[in-house]
Structures are given as structure tokens and as C-alpha cells.
Amino acid sequence: MAPVVPRSGDAIFANFERVNAELFTLTYGAIVRQLLTDLEEVEEVNKQLDQMGYNIGIRLIDEFLAKSNVTRCVDFRETAEVIAKVGFKMFLGVTASVSNWDTEGTCCSLILEDNPLVDFVELPDTCQGLNYCSILSGVVRGALEMVSMKTEVTWVRDMLRGDDAFEFQVKLLKQVPEEYPYKDDE
């Protein structure tokens, strides 16, 4: 029997049902705008977008694992590469690069040169503290937590604020050992 080979992000993305990208982008923009209207505080909107992403991430990981055929990653470095090359491609149609590793291999940056969430977006002066794409950092945090990795995800660069790329830092706080709900009686 041939070994199970993980599918590339490109192969998954090509066979993935998806909505019109413009509709998705505009819908996300409408959600952010409504949050700004309802909450009035940019920091509260950032927290809500992150929490929404977290909730999506804890559910999205099941679909990712089922459709990507990715096996258990050996370490955090491999996990980051899979997120960047397979996960982002699978769900957003773009890939990210992984860089800026610390010496322990527990902290890195995911850098997006292209981000479909920001098409048609300009931040007004009143929203300069807004992390418009906080939903993405929440998704990564939620998905990693479901595979036993407690992380902290923070935005470093944002093209909506004039930077040259979208970059967020992912820091592994602790790897939680998997617990099984039952003991195997021999």
C-alpha cells in the first residue's frame, strides 16, 4: 500500500468549492464596518475579530485535516510551514512565507504578500488602530489550539497602514500533551 502523501495547497484549492472572492471580501468588510458601528472602540473591534477568527479556527481545523491528508507535524517549525503553504492556500488561495525564527524554534513570522481580505479596503483616519485582518490571527490561534499548541499571535506589519506586507508573529507558548478520553484496557 502506498504511503499517504499530503496534498499540496494548490491541489486542494483547485478542487475546493468556494464563493466568489469579491462577495467574500465585501461581506467581510461589511462585518468589520458593522462592528465599528456597534462597538465604537477600535480595540474592541480588534478583540471581536480575533475571537471570531478563533471560533472559526477551532472548527476549520477538522476540514483542513480531513481534506489535506497532512500527517502529524514533528515540530512547531513544520507546523508553521504547513499553515503557510497548505492552509492559507487551501482557504484563501494565497501562500505565506515563514521567517524570523527565534533560536528556540518557538516563534516565527507568517508573511502574506497578497491578502484577499483587503481588496477594496482603505482605512479612514479614525480607524488607524484597527487590525483589519485580526480574524486571520484568530483562525491560526484557534486551529493550533485544537492540535494541542497554545500560541500567541500578534500583528507586526499591515499594508493597510503603509507597510510592505502583512506579517503576524506566532509564538508557541506551550505544547499541551494530548489527553485521551478513555483508558485502553488490555
C-alpha positions as CSV (number, residue, x, y, z in Angstrom):
1,M,0.0,0.0,0.0
2,A,1.4,3.4,-1.0
3,P,2.0,5.9,1.8
4,V,-0.5,8.7,2.2
5,V,1.1,11.8,0.6
6,P,-0.2,15.2,1.8
7,R,-1.9,17.1,-0.9
8,S,-0.4,20.5,-1.9
9,G,-2.4,23.6,-1.1
10,D,-2.7,24.3,-4.8
11,A,-4.3,20.9,-5.5
12,I,-6.8,21.3,-2.6
13,F,-7.6,24.9,-3.6
14,A,-8.3,23.8,-7.2
15,N,-10.9,21.2,-6.1
16,F,-12.4,23.3,-3.3
17,E,-15.9,24.7,-3.5
18,R,-15.6,28.5,-3.0
19,V,-17.7,31.5,-3.1
20,N,-17.0,34.5,-5.3
21,A,-13.9,36.2,-3.9
22,E,-15.3,39.7,-4.3
23,L,-18.5,38.6,-2.4
24,F,-16.5,37.2,0.4
25,T,-14.3,40.3,0.6
26,L,-17.2,42.7,0.6
27,T,-19.1,40.6,3.2
28,Y,-16.1,40.6,5.5
29,G,-15.8,44.4,5.0
30,A,-19.5,44.8,5.9
31,I,-18.9,42.7,9.1
32,V,-16.0,44.9,10.1
33,R,-18.0,48.1,9.4
34,Q,-20.9,46.9,11.5
35,L,-18.6,46.0,14.4
36,L,-17.1,49.5,14.2
37,T,-20.6,51.0,14.3
38,D,-21.8,48.8,17.1
39,L,-18.8,48.7,19.4
40,E,-17.4,52.2,18.6
41,E,-14.0,51.3,20.1
42,V,-11.3,50.1,17.6
43,E,-9.6,47.9,20.3
44,E,-13.0,46.2,21.0
45,V,-13.4,45.5,17.3
46,N,-9.9,44.0,17.2
47,K,-10.8,41.7,20.1
48,Q,-14.1,40.7,18.4
49,L,-12.5,39.9,15.0
50,D,-9.8,37.9,16.8
51,Q,-12.5,36.0,18.8
52,M,-14.5,35.4,15.6
53,G,-11.4,34.0,13.9
54,Y,-10.6,31.8,16.9
55,N,-14.1,30.3,16.8
56,I,-13.6,29.7,13.0
57,G,-10.2,28.2,13.6
58,I,-11.3,25.6,16.1
59,R,-13.9,24.4,13.6
60,L,-11.8,24.8,10.4
61,I,-9.0,22.5,11.6
62,D,-11.2,19.4,11.1
63,E,-11.9,20.3,7.5
64,F,-8.2,21.1,7.0
65,L,-7.1,17.7,8.4
66,A,-9.7,15.8,6.5
67,K,-9.0,17.3,3.1
68,S,-5.3,17.9,3.2
69,N,-4.1,14.4,4.2
70,V,-1.4,16.1,6.4
71,T,0.0,13.8,8.9
72,R,1.2,14.8,12.4
73,C,3.8,17.5,12.2
74,V,7.0,16.7,14.0
75,D,7.6,20.2,15.5
76,F,6.4,23.7,15.5
77,R,8.6,24.6,12.6
78,E,7.0,22.1,10.3
79,T,3.5,23.1,11.6
80,A,4.2,26.8,10.6
81,E,5.3,25.7,7.1
82,V,2.1,23.6,6.7
83,I,0.0,26.6,7.7
84,A,1.8,28.9,5.4
85,K,1.9,26.7,2.3
86,V,-1.1,24.4,2.6
87,G,-3.6,26.1,5.0
88,F,-3.5,29.6,3.6
89,K,-3.6,28.3,0.0
90,M,-6.5,25.9,0.8
91,F,-8.7,28.5,2.4
92,L,-7.6,31.9,0.9
93,G,-5.9,30.9,-2.3
94,V,-2.6,32.6,-1.3
95,T,0.6,31.3,0.3
96,A,2.6,32.8,3.1
97,S,6.3,32.7,3.8
98,V,7.7,31.7,7.2
99,S,10.7,33.7,8.6
100,N,12.2,35.4,11.6
101,W,12.6,32.2,13.7
102,D,13.9,32.6,17.2
103,T,16.8,30.4,18.3
104,E,14.5,28.0,20.2
105,G,12.2,27.4,17.2
106,T,9.1,28.6,19.1
107,C,8.5,31.9,17.5
108,C,8.2,32.9,13.8
109,S,6.5,35.3,11.4
110,L,4.0,34.4,8.8
111,I,4.2,36.9,6.0
112,L,1.5,37.4,3.3
113,E,2.4,39.4,0.2
114,D,-1.1,39.2,-1.0
115,N,-4.3,39.2,1.1
116,P,-7.7,38.8,-0.5
117,L,-9.4,40.2,2.6
118,V,-8.2,43.7,1.9
119,D,-9.3,44.1,-1.7
120,F,-11.3,47.4,-1.9
121,V,-10.3,48.5,1.6
122,E,-8.9,51.8,2.8
123,L,-8.8,52.6,6.5
124,P,-10.1,56.0,7.4
125,D,-8.0,58.1,9.9
126,T,-10.4,57.3,12.7
127,C,-9.6,53.6,12.3
128,Q,-5.8,53.7,12.3
129,G,-5.5,51.3,15.3
130,L,-7.7,48.7,13.6
131,N,-6.1,45.4,12.8
132,Y,-8.5,44.8,9.9
133,C,-7.3,41.2,9.4
134,S,-7.4,40.1,13.1
135,I,-9.7,37.3,12.0
136,L,-6.7,35.6,10.4
137,S,-4.6,35.6,13.5
138,G,-7.6,34.3,15.5
139,V,-8.1,31.5,13.0
140,V,-4.4,30.4,13.3
141,R,-4.6,30.6,17.1
142,G,-7.8,28.6,17.3
143,A,-6.7,25.9,14.8
144,L,-3.3,25.4,16.6
145,E,-5.1,25.2,20.0
146,M,-7.1,22.3,18.6
147,V,-3.9,20.4,17.7
148,S,-2.6,20.9,21.3
149,M,-0.5,24.1,20.6
150,K,-1.2,27.1,22.8
151,T,0.0,30.2,20.9
152,E,0.1,33.9,21.0
153,V,-0.5,35.6,17.6
154,T,0.3,39.3,17.1
155,W,0.3,41.6,14.1
156,V,3.7,43.1,13.2
157,R,3.1,44.7,9.8
158,D,0.0,45.7,7.9
159,M,-0.2,47.0,4.3
160,L,-3.3,49.0,5.2
161,R,-1.1,51.1,7.4
162,G,1.6,51.6,4.7
163,D,3.8,48.6,5.4
164,D,5.2,46.5,2.6
165,A,3.5,43.2,3.7
166,F,1.1,41.6,6.1
167,E,3.0,39.9,8.9
168,F,2.0,38.4,12.1
169,Q,4.1,36.7,14.7
170,V,3.2,33.3,16.0
171,K,4.7,32.3,19.3
172,L,4.3,28.8,20.8
173,L,3.6,29.3,24.5
174,K,3.2,25.6,25.3
175,Q,2.5,22.3,23.7
176,V,-0.3,20.6,25.5
177,P,0.0,16.8,25.7
178,E,-2.9,15.1,24.1
179,E,-5.3,13.5,26.5
180,Y,-7.4,10.6,25.6
181,P,-11.0,10.4,27.0
182,Y,-10.6,6.8,28.0
183,K,-8.0,4.3,29.0
184,D,-7.4,1.3,26.8
185,D,-8.0,-1.8,28.9
186,E,-5.7,-4.5,27.8
